[in-house]
Amino acid sequence: MEAVNYSTFRTNLKDYLDRVTDDYETLIVTRKNEKNVVIISADEYDNLMENVHLLGNEANRRRLMESKKQLEEGLAASRNLLETD
């Protein structure tokens, strides 16, 4: 994660935005009033929102934690998603 002041960010806007999107870099833009901004790519944002949604539901969270536990204990089974004849 990199931090850059507002003036430097503004001067090099394209370069910083390319780094955020191409390299999945998180960027903090600092401001004099201490109201800093975090910049992430749309893909990163979508991923965060999906995780918030999945973990925000108690039933989903329990199911995911149980699946994780089974995997860690070697109890996971591999299955084909599509049956072929």
N, CA, C and O atoms as a Maestro MAE file, in Angstrom:
{
 s_m_m2io_version
 :::
 2.0.0
}

f_m_ct {
 s_m_title
 :::
 protein
 m_atom[340] {
  # First column is atom index #
  i_m_mmod_type
  r_m_x_coord
  r_m_y_coord
  r_m_z_coord
  i_m_residue_number
  s_m_chain_name
  s_m_pdb_residue_name
  s_m_pdb_atom_name
  i_m_atomic_number
  :::
  1 25 0.844 -1.164 0.000 1 A "MET " " N  " 7
  2 3 0.000 0.000 0.000 1 A "MET " " CA " 6
  3 2 0.895 1.234 0.000 1 A "MET " " C  " 6
  4 15 1.845 1.336 0.776 1 A "MET " " O  " 8
  5 25 0.575 2.142 -0.867 2 A "GLU " " N  " 7
  6 3 1.369 3.363 -1.010 2 A "GLU " " CA " 6
  7 2 0.528 4.568 -0.600 2 A "GLU " " C  " 6
  8 15 -0.688 4.582 -0.788 2 A "GLU " " O  " 8
  9 25 1.180 5.565 -0.044 3 A "ALA " " N  " 7
  10 3 0.516 6.825 0.292 3 A "ALA " " CA " 6
  11 2 1.176 7.940 -0.506 3 A "ALA " " C  " 6
  12 15 2.398 7.980 -0.653 3 A "ALA " " O  " 8
  13 25 0.355 8.838 -1.013 4 A "VAL " " N  " 7
  14 3 0.853 9.953 -1.814 4 A "VAL " " CA " 6
  15 2 0.018 11.188 -1.478 4 A "VAL " " C  " 6
  16 15 -1.181 11.081 -1.219 4 A "VAL " " O  " 8
  17 25 0.647 12.348 -1.482 5 A "ASN " " N  " 7
  18 3 -0.137 13.552 -1.186 5 A "ASN " " CA " 6
  19 2 -0.965 13.950 -2.408 5 A "ASN " " C  " 6
  20 15 -0.701 13.534 -3.536 5 A "ASN " " O  " 8
  21 25 -1.961 14.761 -2.137 6 A "TYR " " N  " 7
  22 3 -2.925 15.147 -3.159 6 A "TYR " " CA " 6
  23 2 -2.272 15.797 -4.377 6 A "TYR " " C  " 6
  24 15 -2.627 15.485 -5.514 6 A "TYR " " O  " 8
  25 25 -1.330 16.687 -4.145 7 A "SER " " N  " 7
  26 3 -0.689 17.404 -5.261 7 A "SER " " CA " 6
  27 2 0.069 16.456 -6.175 7 A "SER " " C  " 6
  28 15 -0.024 16.561 -7.398 7 A "SER " " O  " 8
  29 25 0.819 15.529 -5.586 8 A "THR " " N  " 7
  30 3 1.564 14.548 -6.381 8 A "THR " " CA " 6
  31 2 0.604 13.632 -7.124 8 A "THR " " C  " 6
  32 15 0.832 13.300 -8.288 8 A "THR " " O  " 8
  33 25 -0.463 13.225 -6.459 9 A "PHE " " N  " 7
  34 3 -1.472 12.376 -7.092 9 A "PHE " " CA " 6
  35 2 -2.075 13.080 -8.303 9 A "PHE " " C  " 6
  36 15 -2.187 12.488 -9.376 9 A "PHE " " O  " 8
  37 25 -2.458 14.321 -8.136 10 A "ARG " " N  " 7
  38 3 -3.073 15.091 -9.222 10 A "ARG " " CA " 6
  39 2 -2.118 15.226 -10.407 10 A "ARG " " C  " 6
  40 15 -2.532 15.094 -11.559 10 A "ARG " " O  " 8
  41 25 -0.840 15.490 -10.122 11 A "THR " " N  " 7
  42 3 0.149 15.665 -11.186 11 A "THR " " CA " 6
  43 2 0.372 14.371 -11.965 11 A "THR " " C  " 6
  44 15 0.613 14.406 -13.172 11 A "THR " " O  " 8
  45 25 0.292 13.236 -11.281 12 A "ASN " " N  " 7
  46 3 0.581 11.934 -11.897 12 A "ASN " " CA " 6
  47 2 -0.649 11.029 -11.907 12 A "ASN " " C  " 6
  48 15 -0.529 9.815 -11.742 12 A "ASN " " O  " 8
  49 25 -1.805 11.602 -12.095 13 A "LEU " " N  " 7
  50 3 -3.070 10.880 -11.984 13 A "LEU " " CA " 6
  51 2 -3.106 9.594 -12.803 13 A "LEU " " C  " 6
  52 15 -3.414 8.532 -12.263 13 A "LEU " " O  " 8
  53 25 -2.801 9.670 -14.083 14 A "LYS " " N  " 7
  54 3 -2.874 8.483 -14.940 14 A "LYS " " CA " 6
  55 2 -1.956 7.378 -14.437 14 A "LYS " " C  " 6
  56 15 -2.370 6.221 -14.364 14 A "LYS " " O  " 8
  57 25 -0.726 7.713 -14.091 15 A "ASP " " N  " 7
  58 3 0.222 6.700 -13.616 15 A "ASP " " CA " 6
  59 2 -0.288 6.005 -12.352 15 A "ASP " " C  " 6
  60 15 -0.211 4.782 -12.238 15 A "ASP " " O  " 8
  61 25 -0.804 6.781 -11.415 16 A "TYR " " N  " 7
  62 3 -1.305 6.181 -10.177 16 A "TYR " " CA " 6
  63 2 -2.534 5.315 -10.430 16 A "TYR " " C  " 6
  64 15 -2.650 4.226 -9.868 16 A "TYR " " O  " 8
  65 25 -3.447 5.785 -11.266 17 A "LEU " " N  " 7
  66 3 -4.638 4.994 -11.560 17 A "LEU " " CA " 6
  67 2 -4.282 3.717 -12.310 17 A "LEU " " C  " 6
  68 15 -4.896 2.675 -12.082 17 A "LEU " " O  " 8
  69 25 -3.297 3.786 -13.202 18 A "ASP " " N  " 7
  70 3 -2.841 2.573 -13.888 18 A "ASP " " CA " 6
  71 2 -2.273 1.568 -12.892 18 A "ASP " " C  " 6
  72 15 -2.534 0.371 -13.005 18 A "ASP " " O  " 8
  73 25 -1.507 2.037 -11.928 19 A "ARG " " N  " 7
  74 3 -0.954 1.132 -10.908 19 A "ARG " " CA " 6
  75 2 -2.063 0.470 -10.098 19 A "ARG " " C  " 6
  76 15 -2.000 -0.720 -9.790 19 A "ARG " " O  " 8
  77 25 -3.065 1.248 -9.762 20 A "VAL " " N  " 7
  78 3 -4.178 0.718 -8.974 20 A "VAL " " CA " 6
  79 2 -4.910 -0.368 -9.751 20 A "VAL " " C  " 6
  80 15 -5.234 -1.418 -9.196 20 A "VAL " " O  " 8
  81 25 -5.171 -0.122 -11.027 21 A "THR " " N  " 7
  82 3 -5.940 -1.094 -11.807 21 A "THR " " CA " 6
  83 2 -5.095 -2.231 -12.356 21 A "THR " " C  " 6
  84 15 -5.543 -3.378 -12.362 21 A "THR " " O  " 8
  85 25 -3.892 -1.944 -12.814 22 A "ASP " " N  " 7
  86 3 -3.061 -2.976 -13.444 22 A "ASP " " CA " 6
  87 2 -2.348 -3.863 -12.429 22 A "ASP " " C  " 6
  88 15 -2.186 -5.061 -12.660 22 A "ASP " " O  " 8
  89 25 -1.925 -3.291 -11.316 23 A "ASP " " N  " 7
  90 3 -1.130 -4.029 -10.325 23 A "ASP " " CA " 6
  91 2 -1.910 -4.322 -9.050 23 A "ASP " " C  " 6
  92 15 -1.339 -4.814 -8.077 23 A "ASP " " O  " 8
  93 25 -3.197 -4.028 -9.044 24 A "TYR " " N  " 7
  94 3 -4.041 -4.208 -7.851 24 A "TYR " " CA " 6
  95 2 -3.408 -3.563 -6.621 24 A "TYR " " C  " 6
  96 15 -3.424 -4.125 -5.525 24 A "TYR " " O  " 8
  97 25 -2.855 -2.380 -6.828 25 A "GLU " " N  " 7
  98 3 -2.222 -1.610 -5.762 25 A "GLU " " CA " 6
  99 2 -3.293 -0.770 -5.066 25 A "GLU " " C  " 6
  100 15 -4.151 -0.182 -5.724 25 A "GLU " " O  " 8
  101 25 -3.238 -0.718 -3.750 26 A "THR " " N  " 7
  102 3 -4.109 0.174 -2.989 26 A "THR " " CA " 6
  103 2 -3.353 1.471 -2.764 26 A "THR " " C  " 6
  104 15 -2.178 1.458 -2.399 26 A "THR " " O  " 8
  105 25 -4.022 2.581 -2.980 27 A "LEU " " N  " 7
  106 3 -3.370 3.880 -2.874 27 A "LEU " " CA " 6
  107 2 -4.122 4.754 -1.872 27 A "LEU " " C  " 6
  108 15 -5.346 4.870 -1.935 27 A "LEU " " O  " 8
  109 25 -3.386 5.361 -0.955 28 A "ILE " " N  " 7
  110 3 -3.961 6.336 -0.034 28 A "ILE " " CA " 6
  111 2 -3.545 7.718 -0.511 28 A "ILE " " C  " 6
  112 15 -2.357 7.998 -0.678 28 A "ILE " " O  " 8
  113 25 -4.527 8.577 -0.728 29 A "VAL " " N  " 7
  114 3 -4.247 9.962 -1.093 29 A "VAL " " CA " 6
  115 2 -4.432 10.788 0.178 29 A "VAL " " C  " 6
  116 15 -5.528 10.870 0.733 29 A "VAL " " O  " 8
  117 25 -3.334 11.398 0.624 30 A "THR " " N  " 7
  118 3 -3.377 12.183 1.858 30 A "THR " " CA " 6
  119 2 -3.752 13.624 1.550 30 A "THR " " C  " 6
  120 15 -3.422 14.160 0.493 30 A "THR " " O  " 8
  121 25 -4.451 14.236 2.501 31 A "ARG " " N  " 7
  122 3 -4.899 15.618 2.344 31 A "ARG " " CA " 6
  123 2 -4.566 16.396 3.610 31 A "ARG " " C  " 6
  124 15 -4.419 15.813 4.684 31 A "ARG " " O  " 8
  125 25 -4.451 17.692 3.482 32 A "LYS " " N  " 7
  126 3 -4.072 18.542 4.611 32 A "LYS " " CA " 6
  127 2 -5.053 18.453 5.772 32 A "LYS " " C  " 6
  128 15 -4.649 18.522 6.932 32 A "LYS " " O  " 8
  129 25 -6.322 18.302 5.473 33 A "ASN " " N  " 7
  130 3 -7.342 18.269 6.518 33 A "ASN " " CA " 6
  131 2 -7.504 16.886 7.154 33 A "ASN " " C  " 6
  132 15 -8.434 16.662 7.928 33 A "ASN " " O  " 8
  133 25 -6.606 15.969 6.829 34 A "GLU " " N  " 7
  134 3 -6.592 14.595 7.344 34 A "GLU " " CA " 6
  135 2 -7.812 13.781 6.926 34 A "GLU " " C  " 6
  136 15 -8.095 12.746 7.530 34 A "GLU " " O  " 8
  137 25 -8.529 14.224 5.918 35 A "LYS " " N  " 7
  138 3 -9.631 13.445 5.357 35 A "LYS " " CA " 6
  139 2 -9.087 12.683 4.155 35 A "LYS " " C  " 6
  140 15 -9.396 12.992 3.005 35 A "LYS " " O  " 8
  141 25 -8.273 11.686 4.452 36 A "ASN " " N  " 7
  142 3 -7.601 10.911 3.410 36 A "ASN " " CA " 6
  143 2 -8.591 10.051 2.638 36 A "ASN " " C  " 6
  144 15 -9.700 9.782 3.102 36 A "ASN " " O  " 8
  145 25 -8.173 9.629 1.463 37 A "VAL " " N  " 7
  146 3 -8.992 8.817 0.578 37 A "VAL " " CA " 6
  147 2 -8.203 7.570 0.199 37 A "VAL " " C  " 6
  148 15 -6.999 7.640 -0.048 37 A "VAL " " O  " 8
  149 25 -8.885 6.432 0.154 38 A "VAL " " N  " 7
  150 3 -8.276 5.183 -0.304 38 A "VAL " " CA " 6
  151 2 -8.816 4.886 -1.694 38 A "VAL " " C  " 6
  152 15 -10.025 4.926 -1.923 38 A "VAL " " O  " 8
  153 25 -7.913 4.589 -2.615 39 A "ILE " " N  " 7
  154 3 -8.304 4.284 -3.988 39 A "ILE " " CA " 6
  155 2 -7.956 2.828 -4.274 39 A "ILE " " C  " 6
  156 15 -6.817 2.395 -4.097 39 A "ILE " " O  " 8
  157 25 -8.971 2.080 -4.722 40 A "ILE " " N  " 7
  158 3 -8.786 0.687 -5.132 40 A "ILE " " CA " 6
  159 2 -9.467 0.512 -6.485 40 A "ILE " " C  " 6
  160 15 -10.287 1.337 -6.888 40 A "ILE " " O  " 8
  161 25 -9.124 -0.564 -7.178 41 A "SER " " N  " 7
  162 3 -9.744 -0.823 -8.477 41 A "SER " " CA " 6
  163 2 -11.195 -1.267 -8.290 41 A "SER " " C  " 6
  164 15 -11.591 -1.692 -7.205 41 A "SER " " O  " 8
  165 25 -11.970 -1.163 -9.349 42 A "ALA " " N  " 7
  166 3 -13.360 -1.618 -9.312 42 A "ALA " " CA " 6
  167 2 -13.423 -3.114 -9.027 42 A "ALA " " C  " 6
  168 15 -14.323 -3.563 -8.317 42 A "ALA " " O  " 8
  169 25 -12.482 -3.898 -9.566 43 A "ASP " " N  " 7
  170 3 -12.446 -5.341 -9.288 43 A "ASP " " CA " 6
  171 2 -12.243 -5.609 -7.804 43 A "ASP " " C  " 6
  172 15 -12.914 -6.467 -7.230 43 A "ASP " " O  " 8
  173 25 -11.315 -4.876 -7.175 44 A "GLU " " N  " 7
  174 3 -11.072 -5.033 -5.741 44 A "GLU " " CA " 6
  175 2 -12.318 -4.649 -4.942 44 A "GLU " " C  " 6
  176 15 -12.681 -5.329 -3.982 44 A "GLU " " O  " 8
  177 25 -12.958 -3.572 -5.339 45 A "TYR " " N  " 7
  178 3 -14.173 -3.125 -4.661 45 A "TYR " " CA " 6
  179 2 -15.267 -4.185 -4.761 45 A "TYR " " C  " 6
  180 15 -15.907 -4.516 -3.763 45 A "TYR " " O  " 8
  181 25 -15.481 -4.717 -5.963 46 A "ASP " " N  " 7
  182 3 -16.495 -5.757 -6.155 46 A "ASP " " CA " 6
  183 2 -16.205 -6.966 -5.276 46 A "ASP " " C  " 6
  184 15 -17.119 -7.540 -4.685 46 A "ASP " " O  " 8
  185 25 -14.930 -7.355 -5.189 47 A "ASN " " N  " 7
  186 3 -14.532 -8.473 -4.346 47 A "ASN " " CA " 6
  187 2 -14.861 -8.196 -2.881 47 A "ASN " " C  " 6
  188 15 -15.402 -9.059 -2.190 47 A "ASN " " O  " 8
  189 25 -14.538 -7.003 -2.413 48 A "LEU " " N  " 7
  190 3 -14.846 -6.632 -1.027 48 A "LEU " " CA " 6
  191 2 -16.348 -6.681 -0.758 48 A "LEU " " C  " 6
  192 15 -16.779 -7.193 0.274 48 A "LEU " " O  " 8
  193 25 -17.137 -6.153 -1.678 49 A "MET " " N  " 7
  194 3 -18.588 -6.136 -1.485 49 A "MET " " CA " 6
  195 2 -19.168 -7.550 -1.483 49 A "MET " " C  " 6
  196 15 -20.105 -7.837 -0.737 49 A "MET " " O  " 8
  197 25 -18.613 -8.433 -2.314 50 A "GLU " " N  " 7
  198 3 -19.069 -9.823 -2.321 50 A "GLU " " CA " 6
  199 2 -18.766 -10.485 -0.983 50 A "GLU " " C  " 6
  200 15 -19.599 -11.214 -0.443 50 A "GLU " " O  " 8
  201 25 -17.575 -10.233 -0.448 51 A "ASN " " N  " 7
  202 3 -17.218 -10.790 0.859 51 A "ASN " " CA " 6
  203 2 -18.109 -10.242 1.961 51 A "ASN " " C  " 6
  204 15 -18.528 -10.988 2.846 51 A "ASN " " O  " 8
  205 25 -18.402 -8.956 1.920 52 A "VAL " " N  " 7
  206 3 -19.304 -8.358 2.910 52 A "VAL " " CA " 6
  207 2 -20.669 -9.031 2.831 52 A "VAL " " C  " 6
  208 15 -21.275 -9.340 3.858 52 A "VAL " " O  " 8
  209 25 -21.149 -9.256 1.618 53 A "HIS " " N  " 7
  210 3 -22.447 -9.903 1.435 53 A "HIS " " CA " 6
  211 2 -22.425 -11.336 1.971 53 A "HIS " " C  " 6
  212 15 -23.316 -11.734 2.721 53 A "HIS " " O  " 8
  213 25 -21.414 -12.102 1.586 54 A "LEU " " N  " 7
  214 3 -21.350 -13.505 2.003 54 A "LEU " " CA " 6
  215 2 -21.185 -13.656 3.509 54 A "LEU " " C  " 6
  216 15 -21.816 -14.516 4.123 54 A "LEU " " O  " 8
  217 25 -20.346 -12.831 4.099 55 A "LEU " " N  " 7
  218 3 -20.086 -12.956 5.530 55 A "LEU " " CA " 6
  219 2 -21.096 -12.184 6.374 55 A "LEU " " C  " 6
  220 15 -21.128 -12.341 7.594 55 A "LEU " " O  " 8
  221 25 -21.909 -11.362 5.746 56 A "GLY " " N  " 7
  222 3 -22.900 -10.585 6.478 56 A "GLY " " CA " 6
  223 2 -24.128 -11.385 6.864 56 A "GLY " " C  " 6
  224 15 -24.930 -10.932 7.680 56 A "GLY " " O  " 8
  225 25 -24.284 -12.550 6.297 57 A "ASN " " N  " 7
  226 3 -25.407 -13.424 6.596 57 A "ASN " " CA " 6
  227 2 -24.910 -14.541 7.509 57 A "ASN " " C  " 6
  228 15 -23.977 -15.262 7.157 57 A "ASN " " O  " 8
  229 25 -25.523 -14.685 8.668 58 A "GLU " " N  " 7
  230 3 -25.070 -15.670 9.664 58 A "GLU " " CA " 6
  231 2 -25.053 -17.095 9.104 58 A "GLU " " C  " 6
  232 15 -24.107 -17.842 9.355 58 A "GLU " " O  " 8
  233 25 -26.078 -17.477 8.354 59 A "ALA " " N  " 7
  234 3 -26.131 -18.834 7.795 59 A "ALA " " CA " 6
  235 2 -24.982 -19.057 6.808 59 A "ALA " " C  " 6
  236 15 -24.342 -20.109 6.830 59 A "ALA " " O  " 8
  237 25 -24.720 -18.078 5.948 60 A "ASN " " N  " 7
  238 3 -23.594 -18.194 5.007 60 A "ASN " " CA " 6
  239 2 -22.275 -18.302 5.746 60 A "ASN " " C  " 6
  240 15 -21.426 -19.127 5.408 60 A "ASN " " O  " 8
  241 25 -22.110 -17.461 6.760 61 A "ARG " " N  " 7
  242 3 -20.858 -17.456 7.520 61 A "ARG " " CA " 6
  243 2 -20.620 -18.814 8.188 61 A "ARG " " C  " 6
  244 15 -19.507 -19.337 8.153 61 A "ARG " " O  " 8
  245 25 -21.665 -19.382 8.796 62 A "ARG " " N  " 7
  246 3 -21.527 -20.704 9.440 62 A "ARG " " CA " 6
  247 2 -21.168 -21.777 8.418 62 A "ARG " " C  " 6
  248 15 -20.295 -22.610 8.659 62 A "ARG " " O  " 8
  249 25 -21.856 -21.748 7.267 63 A "ARG " " N  " 7
  250 3 -21.595 -22.749 6.228 63 A "ARG " " CA " 6
  251 2 -20.163 -22.637 5.714 63 A "ARG " " C  " 6
  252 15 -19.491 -23.651 5.523 63 A "ARG " " O  " 8
  253 25 -19.694 -21.407 5.487 64 A "LEU " " N  " 7
  254 3 -18.323 -21.209 5.016 64 A "LEU " " CA " 6
  255 2 -17.300 -21.662 6.054 64 A "LEU " " C  " 6
  256 15 -16.298 -22.287 5.704 64 A "LEU " " O  " 8
  257 25 -17.540 -21.356 7.317 65 A "MET " " N  " 7
  258 3 -16.610 -21.759 8.379 65 A "MET " " CA " 6
  259 2 -16.582 -23.280 8.537 65 A "MET " " C  " 6
  260 15 -15.523 -23.861 8.775 65 A "MET " " O  " 8
  261 25 -17.735 -23.919 8.406 66 A "GLU " " N  " 7
  262 3 -17.792 -25.380 8.488 66 A "GLU " " CA " 6
  263 2 -17.055 -26.011 7.302 66 A "GLU " " C  " 6
  264 15 -16.332 -26.992 7.473 66 A "GLU " " O  " 8
  265 25 -17.235 -25.459 6.122 67 A "SER " " N  " 7
  266 3 -16.522 -25.965 4.943 67 A "SER " " CA " 6
  267 2 -15.017 -25.793 5.099 67 A "SER " " C  " 6
  268 15 -14.248 -26.685 4.743 67 A "SER " " O  " 8
  269 25 -14.599 -24.658 5.626 68 A "LYS " " N  " 7
  270 3 -13.174 -24.411 5.864 68 A "LYS " " CA " 6
  271 2 -12.614 -25.419 6.856 68 A "LYS " " C  " 6
  272 15 -11.520 -25.949 6.661 68 A "LYS " " O  " 8
  273 25 -13.361 -25.681 7.911 69 A "LYS " " N  " 7
  274 3 -12.926 -26.651 8.926 69 A "LYS " " CA " 6
  275 2 -12.776 -28.044 8.305 69 A "LYS " " C  " 6
  276 15 -11.786 -28.732 8.555 69 A "LYS " " O  " 8
  277 25 -13.750 -28.455 7.503 70 A "GLN " " N  " 7
  278 3 -13.682 -29.762 6.849 70 A "GLN " " CA " 6
  279 2 -12.471 -29.850 5.932 70 A "GLN " " C  " 6
  280 15 -11.792 -30.876 5.898 70 A "GLN " " O  " 8
  281 25 -12.197 -28.797 5.197 71 A "LEU " " N  " 7
  282 3 -11.042 -28.774 4.307 71 A "LEU " " CA " 6
  283 2 -9.750 -28.909 5.102 71 A "LEU " " C  " 6
  284 15 -8.867 -29.682 4.731 71 A "LEU " " O  " 8
  285 25 -9.637 -28.161 6.193 72 A "GLU " " N  " 7
  286 3 -8.433 -28.213 7.028 72 A "GLU " " CA " 6
  287 2 -8.242 -29.580 7.676 72 A "GLU " " C  " 6
  288 15 -7.109 -29.991 7.925 72 A "GLU " " O  " 8
  289 25 -9.332 -30.287 7.950 73 A "GLU " " N  " 7
  290 3 -9.264 -31.611 8.567 73 A "GLU " " CA " 6
  291 2 -9.141 -32.727 7.535 73 A "GLU " " C  " 6
  292 15 -9.137 -33.905 7.892 73 A "GLU " " O  " 8
  293 25 -9.042 -32.367 6.269 74 A "GLY " " N  " 7
  294 3 -8.888 -33.362 5.214 74 A "GLY " " CA " 6
  295 2 -10.168 -34.102 4.893 74 A "GLY " " C  " 6
  296 15 -10.119 -35.203 4.344 74 A "GLY " " O  " 8
  297 25 -11.299 -33.535 5.215 75 A "LEU " " N  " 7
  298 3 -12.579 -34.196 4.994 75 A "LEU " " CA " 6
  299 2 -13.281 -33.734 3.722 75 A "LEU " " C  " 6
  300 15 -14.423 -34.120 3.472 75 A "LEU " " O  " 8
  301 25 -12.616 -32.918 2.920 76 A "ALA " " N  " 7
  302 3 -13.224 -32.405 1.691 76 A "ALA " " CA " 6
  303 2 -13.236 -33.487 0.622 76 A "ALA " " C  " 6
  304 15 -12.337 -34.326 0.561 76 A "ALA " " O  " 8
  305 25 -14.254 -33.461 -0.212 77 A "ALA " " N  " 7
  306 3 -14.372 -34.419 -1.302 77 A "ALA " " CA " 6
  307 2 -14.433 -33.669 -2.622 77 A "ALA " " C  " 6
  308 15 -15.050 -32.608 -2.715 77 A "ALA " " O  " 8
  309 25 -13.790 -34.222 -3.639 78 A "SER " " N  " 7
  310 3 -13.805 -33.628 -4.964 78 A "SER " " CA " 6
  311 2 -14.947 -34.246 -5.764 78 A "SER " " C  " 6
  312 15 -15.135 -35.463 -5.753 78 A "SER " " O  " 8
  313 25 -15.708 -33.401 -6.457 79 A "ARG " " N  " 7
  314 3 -16.823 -33.892 -7.270 79 A "ARG " " CA " 6
  315 2 -16.829 -33.158 -8.596 79 A "ARG " " C  " 6
  316 15 -16.407 -32.004 -8.677 79 A "ARG " " O  " 8
  317 25 -17.308 -33.828 -9.637 80 A "ASN " " N  " 7
  318 3 -17.494 -33.181 -10.930 80 A "ASN " " CA " 6
  319 2 -18.751 -32.333 -10.880 80 A "ASN " " C  " 6
  320 15 -19.755 -32.727 -10.287 80 A "ASN " " O  " 8
  321 25 -18.691 -31.178 -11.499 81 A "LEU " " N  " 7
  322 3 -19.862 -30.319 -11.526 81 A "LEU " " CA " 6
  323 2 -20.892 -30.788 -12.541 81 A "LEU " " C  " 6
  324 15 -22.094 -30.616 -12.339 81 A "LEU " " O  " 8
  325 25 -20.423 -31.377 -13.623 82 A "LEU " " N  " 7
  326 3 -21.326 -31.870 -14.656 82 A "LEU " " CA " 6
  327 2 -21.140 -33.366 -14.818 82 A "LEU " " C  " 6
  328 15 -20.017 -33.861 -14.922 82 A "LEU " " O  " 8
  329 25 -22.250 -34.074 -14.838 83 A "GLU " " N  " 7
  330 3 -22.205 -35.514 -15.073 83 A "GLU " " CA " 6
  331 2 -22.167 -35.754 -16.579 83 A "GLU " " C  " 6
  332 15 -22.920 -35.134 -17.330 83 A "GLU " " O  " 8
  333 25 -21.289 -36.656 -17.017 84 A "THR " " N  " 7
  334 3 -21.216 -37.004 -18.434 84 A "THR " " CA " 6
  335 2 -21.558 -38.471 -18.598 84 A "THR " " C  " 6
  336 15 -21.245 -39.295 -17.739 84 A "THR " " O  " 8
  337 25 -22.206 -38.788 -19.714 85 A "ASP " " N  " 7
  338 3 -22.586 -40.185 -19.986 85 A "ASP " " CA " 6
  339 2 -21.587 -40.866 -20.853 85 A "ASP " " C  " 6
  340 15 -21.751 -42.042 -21.179 85 A "ASP " " O  " 8
  :::
 }
 m_bond[339] {
  # First column is bond index #
  i_m_from
  i_m_to
  i_m_order
  :::
  1 1 2 1
  2 2 3 1
  3 3 4 2
  4 3 5 1
  5 5 6 1
  6 6 7 1
  7 7 8 2
  8 7 9 1
  9 9 10 1
  10 10 11 1
  11 11 12 2
  12 11 13 1
  13 13 14 1
  14 14 15 1
  15 15 16 2
  16 15 17 1
  17 17 18 1
  18 18 19 1
  19 19 20 2
  20 19 21 1
  21 21 22 1
  22 22 23 1
  23 23 24 2
  24 23 25 1
  25 25 26 1
  26 26 27 1
  27 27 28 2
  28 27 29 1
  29 29 30 1
  30 30 31 1
  31 31 32 2
  32 31 33 1
  33 33 34 1
  34 34 35 1
  35 35 36 2
  36 35 37 1
  37 37 38 1
  38 38 39 1
  39 39 40 2
  40 39 41 1
  41 41 42 1
  42 42 43 1
  43 43 44 2
  44 43 45 1
  45 45 46 1
  46 46 47 1
  47 47 48 2
  48 47 49 1
  49 49 50 1
  50 50 51 1
  51 51 52 2
  52 51 53 1
  53 53 54 1
  54 54 55 1
  55 55 56 2
  56 55 57 1
  57 57 58 1
  58 58 59 1
  59 59 60 2
  60 59 61 1
  61 61 62 1
  62 62 63 1
  63 63 64 2
  64 63 65 1
  65 65 66 1
  66 66 67 1
  67 67 68 2
  68 67 69 1
  69 69 70 1
  70 70 71 1
  71 71 72 2
  72 71 73 1
  73 73 74 1
  74 74 75 1
  75 75 76 2
  76 75 77 1
  77 77 78 1
  78 78 79 1
  79 79 80 2
  80 79 81 1
  81 81 82 1
  82 82 83 1
  83 83 84 2
  84 83 85 1
  85 85 86 1
  86 86 87 1
  87 87 88 2
  88 87 89 1
  89 89 90 1
  90 90 91 1
  91 91 92 2
  92 91 93 1
  93 93 94 1
  94 94 95 1
  95 95 96 2
  96 95 97 1
  97 97 98 1
  98 98 99 1
  99 99 100 2
  100 99 101 1
  101 101 102 1
  102 102 103 1
  103 103 104 2
  104 103 105 1
  105 105 106 1
  106 106 107 1
  107 107 108 2
  108 107 109 1
  109 109 110 1
  110 110 111 1
  111 111 112 2
  112 111 113 1
  113 113 114 1
  114 114 115 1
  115 115 116 2
  116 115 117 1
  117 117 118 1
  118 118 119 1
  119 119 120 2
  120 119 121 1
  121 121 122 1
  122 122 123 1
  123 123 124 2
  124 123 125 1
  125 125 126 1
  126 126 127 1
  127 127 128 2
  128 127 129 1
  129 129 130 1
  130 130 131 1
  131 131 132 2
  132 131 133 1
  133 133 134 1
  134 134 135 1
  135 135 136 2
  136 135 137 1
  137 137 138 1
  138 138 139 1
  139 139 140 2
  140 139 141 1
  141 141 142 1
  142 142 143 1
  143 143 144 2
  144 143 145 1
  145 145 146 1
  146 146 147 1
  147 147 148 2
  148 147 149 1
  149 149 150 1
  150 150 151 1
  151 151 152 2
  152 151 153 1
  153 153 154 1
  154 154 155 1
  155 155 156 2
  156 155 157 1
  157 157 158 1
  158 158 159 1
  159 159 160 2
  160 159 161 1
  161 161 162 1
  162 162 163 1
  163 163 164 2
  164 163 165 1
  165 165 166 1
  166 166 167 1
  167 167 168 2
  168 167 169 1
  169 169 170 1
  170 170 171 1
  171 171 172 2
  172 171 173 1
  173 173 174 1
  174 174 175 1
  175 175 176 2
  176 175 177 1
  177 177 178 1
  178 178 179 1
  179 179 180 2
  180 179 181 1
  181 181 182 1
  182 182 183 1
  183 183 184 2
  184 183 185 1
  185 185 186 1
  186 186 187 1
  187 187 188 2
  188 187 189 1
  189 189 190 1
  190 190 191 1
  191 191 192 2
  192 191 193 1
  193 193 194 1
  194 194 195 1
  195 195 196 2
  196 195 197 1
  197 197 198 1
  198 198 199 1
  199 199 200 2
  200 199 201 1
  201 201 202 1
  202 202 203 1
  203 203 204 2
  204 203 205 1
  205 205 206 1
  206 206 207 1
  207 207 208 2
  208 207 209 1
  209 209 210 1
  210 210 211 1
  211 211 212 2
  212 211 213 1
  213 213 214 1
  214 214 215 1
  215 215 216 2
  216 215 217 1
  217 217 218 1
  218 218 219 1
  219 219 220 2
  220 219 221 1
  221 221 222 1
  222 222 223 1
  223 223 224 2
  224 223 225 1
  225 225 226 1
  226 226 227 1
  227 227 228 2
  228 227 229 1
  229 229 230 1
  230 230 231 1
  231 231 232 2
  232 231 233 1
  233 233 234 1
  234 234 235 1
  235 235 236 2
  236 235 237 1
  237 237 238 1
  238 238 239 1
  239 239 240 2
  240 239 241 1
  241 241 242 1
  242 242 243 1
  243 243 244 2
  244 243 245 1
  245 245 246 1
  246 246 247 1
  247 247 248 2
  248 247 249 1
  249 249 250 1
  250 250 251 1
  251 251 252 2
  252 251 253 1
  253 253 254 1
  254 254 255 1
  255 255 256 2
  256 255 257 1
  257 257 258 1
  258 258 259 1
  259 259 260 2
  260 259 261 1
  261 261 262 1
  262 262 263 1
  263 263 264 2
  264 263 265 1
  265 265 266 1
  266 266 267 1
  267 267 268 2
  268 267 269 1
  269 269 270 1
  270 270 271 1
  271 271 272 2
  272 271 273 1
  273 273 274 1
  274 274 275 1
  275 275 276 2
  276 275 277 1
  277 277 278 1
  278 278 279 1
  279 279 280 2
  280 279 281 1
  281 281 282 1
  282 282 283 1
  283 283 284 2
  284 283 285 1
  285 285 286 1
  286 286 287 1
  287 287 288 2
  288 287 289 1
  289 289 290 1
  290 290 291 1
  291 291 292 2
  292 291 293 1
  293 293 294 1
  294 294 295 1
  295 295 296 2
  296 295 297 1
  297 297 298 1
  298 298 299 1
  299 299 300 2
  300 299 301 1
  301 301 302 1
  302 302 303 1
  303 303 304 2
  304 303 305 1
  305 305 306 1
  306 306 307 1
  307 307 308 2
  308 307 309 1
  309 309 310 1
  310 310 311 1
  311 311 312 2
  312 311 313 1
  313 313 314 1
  314 314 315 1
  315 315 316 2
  316 315 317 1
  317 317 318 1
  318 318 319 1
  319 319 320 2
  320 319 321 1
  321 321 322 1
  322 322 323 1
  323 323 324 2
  324 323 325 1
  325 325 326 1
  326 326 327 1
  327 327 328 2
  328 327 329 1
  329 329 330 1
  330 330 331 1
  331 331 332 2
  332 331 333 1
  333 333 334 1
  334 334 335 1
  335 335 336 2
  336 335 337 1
  337 337 338 1
  338 338 339 1
  339 339 340 2
  :::
 }
}
